[in-house]
Amino acid sequence: MKRLLGLSLALLPVFSFADGMDAGPHANPIFQFLPLIVIIALLYFMMIRPQMKQSKEQRNLLTSLQVGDEVQTQSGIIGRVAKINDQYVDLNIAENIDIKILKKAITGAIPKGTMKSV
């Protein structure tokens, strides 16, 4: 116990602020907001920027969609595009079976030839 107390007392000056380091009236306000600025920058580069990139790729996929493309939906349905409207897409999922889905529900294009049974 005595050794632990001695160790903690030895480290106390390391973790305490020096007399000149207090946040007095002459301290630079940039240093007070620096942690907040760093956190906002990290959030931007780790969360917001990748989400914007993903939504841009999704928008490009939906605008370049053509009849005959094979796509996957959010629910996991794989089909071939039979007809394209402004908001809806008709997917051919099997012989003589077409379903109408929202265009936004398409998550990605799959390689052609994946649906050999249709």
Secondary structure, DSSP 8 states (H G I E B T S, - for coil): -HHHHHHHHHHHHHHS--GGGS--TTS-HHHHHHHHHHHHHHHIIIIIHHHHHHHHHHHHHHHT--TT-EEEETTS-EEEEEEE-SSEEEEEEETTEEEEEEGGGEEEE--TTS----
